[in-house]
Amino acid sequence: MIRSVPRSRLFDCLYLAYLVAFFVYLALPLLVTAVFAFNDAPFPSLPWKDFTLDWYFADGSEGRTGLFHDDGLLTALWVSAKIAFWVTLVSVALGCVNAVLFERVQFRGKEFLYLLMLLPLVIPGVILGVSILVFYSGMANDMSAAWGIELDLFWPGMTLVVMGQVTFIATLSTLVIAARLRKFDPQLEEAALNLGATPLVAWFTVTLPWLLPSIFGAAAMAFLMSFENFNTTVMLTGSDTPLTVALFNRLREGSTPVLNAVALLLMVGSALLALLVMGRSSR
């Protein structure tokens, strides 16, 4: 609203109450999850017994195994980190290429291809995962039956998980980078070309530095989205289980505060990554 328009005290109170309720709604589940990561009880529920760090550092000698001694969760965490790294690398690279393609190049069918790129965002993750699994598994079976070629990378596993996540995360990376590129003044590149730079040198010395904030933002978004993705990942995972699937399997057996410890670790990591990107973008 226009700041000069007078507002009643009732409106200010209702607006403040709305803000408080909204942020409590967002933060309260995260806060409760974080608190129960330090509860000295076998289950993440009331009553509160005592403060403990066992769910992080217990070595299993007293019937408890903390996160840093849980080989299953640590392995799953490392698998998710590797998947997120490759998904981020591929998605940001494709995002840069797609941004230039859709913002700088004019060609027939551009609008149709743009809509086709957005299609993975409106398809449910489970359907997307099943479709990718059926397509690539069928291709591997056909290649094996026809020519005896074994394409192990098309079977459920880390490679297929990366390919499945890239299908929609690359679209989001494209949108983030293209929004920044749309604000770029092409005359800056023309000035560099007039000064003797080649198109490739102009790209790396003029355009790319302009895009770096959006590239870092897209990379952070891609990493976090890959790390937390479950719907698509669960359909494509193989023997190497990512963290989200491992947590789901643990929840089916019964929740323990070690899962709260994992959640708190991820929340802190996500917050630090967001602050790092914000600090980088503000420079």
C-alpha positions as CSV (number, residue, x, y, z in Angstrom):
1,M,0.0,0.0,0.0
2,I,1.0,3.6,-0.5
3,R,2.8,4.7,2.7
4,S,1.1,8.1,2.7
5,V,-2.4,6.5,3.0
6,P,-3.4,6.5,6.7
7,R,-3.9,3.1,8.3
8,S,-6.0,2.3,11.3
9,R,-4.6,0.7,14.4
10,L,-6.8,-2.3,13.8
11,F,-5.2,-2.8,10.4
12,D,-1.7,-2.6,11.9
13,C,-2.5,-5.1,14.6
14,L,-4.1,-7.5,12.1
15,Y,-1.1,-7.2,9.7
16,L,1.4,-7.8,12.6
17,A,-0.7,-10.8,13.7
18,Y,-0.6,-12.2,10.2
19,L,3.1,-11.8,9.9
20,V,3.7,-13.5,13.3
21,A,1.3,-16.4,12.5
22,F,2.9,-16.9,9.0
23,F,6.5,-17.1,10.3
24,V,5.5,-19.3,13.2
25,Y,3.8,-21.6,10.8
26,L,7.0,-21.8,8.8
27,A,9.5,-22.0,11.6
28,L,7.7,-23.9,14.4
29,P,8.1,-27.4,12.8
30,L,11.7,-26.8,12.1
31,L,12.3,-25.5,15.6
32,V,10.6,-28.5,17.2
33,T,12.6,-30.9,15.0
34,A,15.8,-29.1,16.0
35,V,15.0,-29.2,19.7
36,F,14.3,-32.9,19.8
37,A,17.7,-33.6,18.2
38,F,19.0,-33.0,21.7
39,N,16.4,-34.8,23.8
40,D,17.7,-37.7,26.0
41,A,14.9,-40.0,25.0
42,P,14.6,-42.9,22.6
43,F,11.8,-41.3,20.7
44,P,11.4,-37.7,19.4
45,S,8.4,-36.8,21.6
46,L,7.5,-35.3,24.9
47,P,8.2,-35.3,27.7
48,W,11.6,-33.7,27.6
49,K,14.1,-35.7,29.6
50,D,17.5,-34.1,29.4
51,F,19.9,-32.4,27.1
52,T,22.3,-34.8,25.3
53,L,24.6,-35.0,22.3
54,D,24.3,-38.8,22.0
55,W,22.3,-38.5,18.8
56,Y,25.4,-37.0,17.2
57,F,28.3,-38.6,18.9
58,A,27.2,-41.9,20.6
59,D,29.3,-44.8,19.3
60,G,26.7,-47.5,20.0
61,S,28.3,-48.8,23.2
62,E,25.2,-47.9,25.2
63,G,22.6,-48.9,22.7
64,R,22.6,-45.6,20.9
65,T,24.4,-44.8,17.6
66,G,24.8,-41.1,16.8
67,L,24.9,-39.6,13.4
68,F,28.7,-39.4,13.1
69,H,29.0,-43.1,14.0
70,D,26.1,-44.3,11.8
71,D,27.8,-45.7,8.7
72,G,24.5,-46.2,6.9
73,L,23.5,-42.5,7.2
74,L,27.0,-41.2,6.5
75,T,27.2,-43.3,3.4
76,A,23.8,-42.1,2.2
77,L,24.9,-38.5,3.0
78,W,28.0,-38.9,0.8
79,V,25.9,-40.4,-2.0
80,S,23.5,-37.5,-1.9
81,A,26.4,-35.1,-1.9
82,K,28.0,-36.7,-5.0
83,I,24.6,-36.8,-6.8
84,A,24.0,-33.1,-5.9
85,F,27.4,-32.1,-7.2
86,W,27.0,-33.7,-10.6
87,V,23.4,-32.5,-10.9
88,T,24.5,-28.9,-10.0
89,L,27.4,-29.0,-12.5
90,V,25.3,-30.3,-15.4
91,S,22.2,-28.2,-14.6
92,V,24.1,-24.9,-14.4
93,A,26.1,-25.7,-17.6
94,L,22.8,-26.5,-19.4
95,G,21.2,-23.4,-17.8
96,C,23.9,-21.1,-19.2
97,V,23.6,-22.6,-22.7
98,N,19.8,-22.6,-22.7
99,A,19.7,-19.0,-21.4
100,V,21.8,-17.8,-24.3
101,L,19.8,-19.9,-26.7
102,F,16.4,-18.5,-25.6
103,E,17.5,-14.9,-24.9
104,R,20.0,-14.3,-27.8
105,V,19.1,-16.6,-30.7
106,Q,16.0,-16.3,-32.9
107,F,14.9,-19.5,-34.6
108,R,11.7,-21.2,-35.8
109,G,9.8,-23.1,-33.1
110,K,11.5,-21.2,-30.2
111,E,8.3,-20.7,-28.2
112,F,7.4,-24.4,-28.6
113,L,10.8,-25.5,-27.4
114,Y,10.6,-23.1,-24.5
115,L,7.2,-24.6,-23.4
116,L,8.7,-28.1,-23.8
117,M,11.6,-27.1,-21.5
118,L,9.0,-26.1,-18.9
119,L,7.1,-29.3,-19.1
120,P,9.1,-31.2,-16.4
121,L,8.0,-28.6,-13.9
122,V,4.3,-29.5,-14.2
123,I,4.8,-33.3,-14.3
124,P,4.6,-35.0,-10.8
125,G,8.0,-36.2,-9.7
126,V,6.8,-39.8,-9.3
127,I,5.5,-39.8,-12.9
128,L,8.7,-38.3,-14.1
129,G,10.8,-40.9,-12.3
130,V,8.7,-43.8,-13.5
131,S,8.8,-42.5,-17.1
132,I,12.6,-42.2,-17.0
133,L,13.0,-45.6,-15.5
134,V,10.8,-47.3,-18.0
135,F,12.4,-45.5,-21.0
136,Y,16.0,-46.1,-20.1
137,S,15.5,-49.6,-18.7
138,G,13.6,-50.6,-21.9
139,M,16.4,-49.1,-24.0
140,A,19.0,-51.1,-22.1
141,N,17.0,-54.3,-22.5
142,D,16.6,-53.8,-26.2
143,M,20.3,-53.1,-26.7
144,S,21.2,-56.2,-24.7
145,A,18.7,-58.4,-26.6
146,A,19.6,-57.1,-30.1
147,W,23.4,-56.6,-30.0
148,G,24.5,-58.0,-26.6
149,I,25.6,-54.6,-25.4
150,E,25.1,-54.1,-21.6
151,L,24.4,-50.5,-20.8
152,D,24.7,-50.6,-17.0
153,L,24.4,-46.8,-16.7
154,F,20.7,-47.1,-17.8
155,W,19.8,-49.4,-14.9
156,P,18.7,-47.9,-11.6
157,G,21.7,-46.2,-10.0
158,M,23.5,-43.0,-9.4
159,T,23.8,-42.1,-13.1
160,L,20.1,-42.5,-13.7
161,V,19.3,-40.5,-10.6
162,V,21.5,-37.7,-11.9
163,M,19.8,-37.8,-15.3
164,G,16.4,-37.8,-13.8
165,Q,17.0,-34.9,-11.5
166,V,18.7,-32.8,-14.3
167,T,15.5,-33.0,-16.3
168,F,13.7,-30.5,-14.1
169,I,16.5,-28.8,-12.2
170,A,18.1,-27.7,-15.4
171,T,14.9,-25.9,-16.3
172,L,14.9,-24.0,-13.1
173,S,18.6,-23.1,-13.6
174,T,17.8,-21.8,-17.0
175,L,15.0,-19.6,-15.7
176,V,17.3,-18.1,-13.0
177,I,20.2,-17.4,-15.4
178,A,18.0,-16.2,-18.3
179,A,16.3,-13.7,-16.0
180,R,19.7,-12.1,-15.3
181,L,20.8,-12.3,-18.9
182,R,17.7,-10.5,-20.0
183,K,18.8,-7.4,-18.0
184,F,22.3,-7.4,-19.7
185,D,23.1,-4.6,-22.1
186,P,24.4,-6.1,-25.4
187,Q,26.3,-2.9,-26.1
188,L,28.9,-3.9,-23.5
189,E,29.7,-6.9,-25.6
190,E,29.8,-4.8,-28.7
191,A,32.2,-2.4,-27.1
192,A,34.5,-5.3,-26.2
193,L,34.3,-6.6,-29.8
194,N,35.1,-3.1,-31.1
195,L,38.2,-3.1,-28.9
196,G,39.5,-6.2,-30.6
197,A,38.1,-9.0,-28.4
198,T,36.8,-12.2,-30.0
199,P,33.2,-13.3,-29.2
200,L,34.6,-16.0,-26.8
201,V,36.8,-13.5,-25.0
202,A,33.9,-11.0,-24.7
203,W,31.7,-13.7,-23.2
204,F,34.3,-14.7,-20.5
205,T,35.4,-11.1,-19.7
206,V,32.1,-9.2,-20.0
207,T,29.0,-11.4,-20.0
208,L,30.1,-14.2,-17.7
209,P,31.0,-11.8,-14.8
210,W,27.6,-10.2,-15.1
211,L,26.0,-13.6,-14.9
212,L,28.0,-14.9,-11.9
213,P,25.5,-13.9,-9.2
214,S,22.7,-15.8,-11.0
215,I,25.0,-18.7,-11.7
216,F,25.9,-19.0,-8.0
217,G,22.2,-18.7,-7.1
218,A,21.3,-21.3,-9.6
219,A,24.1,-23.6,-8.3
220,A,22.9,-23.3,-4.7
221,M,19.3,-23.9,-5.7
222,A,20.2,-26.9,-7.8
223,F,22.4,-28.4,-5.1
224,L,19.7,-28.1,-2.4
225,M,16.9,-29.3,-4.7
226,S,18.9,-32.3,-5.7
227,F,19.8,-33.0,-2.1
228,E,16.2,-33.0,-0.8
229,N,14.5,-34.6,-3.8
230,F,12.7,-37.8,-3.0
231,N,9.8,-38.4,-5.5
232,T,12.0,-38.8,-8.6
233,T,15.0,-40.2,-6.8
234,V,13.2,-43.1,-5.1
235,M,12.2,-44.4,-8.5
236,L,15.7,-44.4,-9.9
237,T,18.0,-45.3,-7.1
238,G,19.9,-48.5,-7.0
239,S,22.3,-50.0,-4.5
240,D,23.7,-46.6,-3.6
241,T,20.9,-45.1,-1.5
242,P,20.7,-41.3,-1.2
243,L,19.9,-39.7,2.1
244,T,16.3,-38.9,1.4
245,V,15.5,-42.5,0.5
246,A,17.6,-43.7,3.5
247,L,15.6,-41.5,5.9
248,F,12.3,-42.8,4.4
249,N,13.4,-46.4,5.0
250,R,14.4,-45.5,8.6
251,L,11.0,-43.8,9.2
252,R,9.2,-47.0,8.1
253,E,11.1,-48.8,10.9
254,G,10.3,-46.2,13.5
255,S,11.5,-42.6,14.1
256,T,14.5,-41.9,16.4
257,P,16.1,-38.6,17.4
258,V,19.0,-39.4,15.1
259,L,16.8,-38.5,12.2
260,N,16.2,-35.1,13.9
261,A,19.9,-34.8,14.2
262,V,20.2,-35.3,10.4
263,A,17.4,-32.8,9.8
264,L,19.1,-30.2,12.0
265,L,22.5,-30.7,10.2
266,L,20.8,-30.2,6.8
267,M,19.0,-27.1,8.0
268,V,22.2,-25.6,9.3
269,G,24.0,-26.5,6.1
270,S,21.2,-25.1,3.9
271,A,21.2,-21.8,5.9
272,L,25.0,-21.4,5.6
273,L,24.9,-22.1,1.9
274,A,22.1,-19.5,1.5
275,L,24.0,-16.9,3.5
276,L,27.1,-17.6,1.4
277,V,25.2,-17.1,-1.9
278,M,23.5,-13.9,-0.6
279,G,26.9,-12.5,0.5
280,R,28.3,-13.4,-2.9
281,S,25.3,-11.9,-4.8
282,S,25.5,-8.6,-2.8
283,R,29.0,-7.8,-3.9
